[in-house]
Amino acid sequence: MTAELEETACFATLCLRVVAQADPATLARVLSYFQILNVVPRRVVAELDPSGAQHIRVETRGVSIHQLAMIGAKLAQHPVVDRADWGALGPG
């Protein structure tokens, strides 16, 4: 990762996207990683689609790309999580 990308991430809103099986503990599990970092997300959206998949989107600032990538990797290890990825939403 370049220093320029890391510097840009300081000003960008980063987004963690998780797709998981419907499980009451999944949302709390996702948010617990932000609690450990002492970060309050800017926005959290959780939806259950008709197929039973739970879609969780967490938008945040104050978390580095490396930290968000680690959170995604740890979440992907849980059996109920189908996918966990992240990206930058841009400045603002």
N, C-alpha and C positions, 0 to 999 in steps of 0.2 A: 504494500500500500504506500502510495506516495504521500509526502508531507502536504502537498497541495490538496489532495483528496481529503485528507484528515482535517485540514483547515476549513475546507468547504463544508464539511460535515458539522462543524461547530455552529454554523449559521443555518443549516438545513433542518427541516423537520424530517425525522426518520420515522419509518413505518414498519412495524412487525405485523406480518399476516400469518395467521395460523388456521389450518383446516383440521378439524378433529372429529372423532365420533362424539355423539351427544353424551356428555358425562358431566354431572353436576360439579365436579372438582376441577374441570379444565380451566375455566375462567380464573378461578382463584390461583391455580398453579401458574398460569401465564403472568398474572399481576404480581405474584410473590417475587419474581425475579426483579421487578422494578422496585418493590419494597426493599429488597436487600440492598439495592443501589441508592436508596433514599431519594428516588425520583418519582414525582407525580406525573403521570402521562397527561398530555394535552387533551387527548380524546381517546375513548375506548368504545368500540362498537362490537357487539356480539349478536349474531343472528343465527337462528336455526332454520335450515332450509328443509323443504318437504321430504328430501331423501334421508333426513336425520343427521346430516353433517352440520357441525357447528363451525361458523366462520367468525374469527375474532381478529379485529384490527386495532392495533395500539399505535397511536401517533405520539411522538415524544421529541423533546429536545433535551440536551444535557446528558445524553448517552452517546458514547463514541461508536463508530462503526464496528470496531473490534468487540465492544461489549454487546452490541446488538447481535452480531454474528454468533457470539458465544451463547447468548440466550436462545437464539434460533436452533443452534446445534444441540443444546441440552434438551429443549422441548421436543425436537425430532426423535429423541431417544425414548420418549414415553410411548407405550403401546397404543394409546388412544389417539395419538397425534399422527395424522396422515401426511401433513406438510407444514413446515414452518420456514418462511423466508422473509427477507427484509429489503427495503429500498429507501431511497431519499425522495421526499415529496417536493423538494426545492426550497428556496428561501421564503421566509415570511411566516 
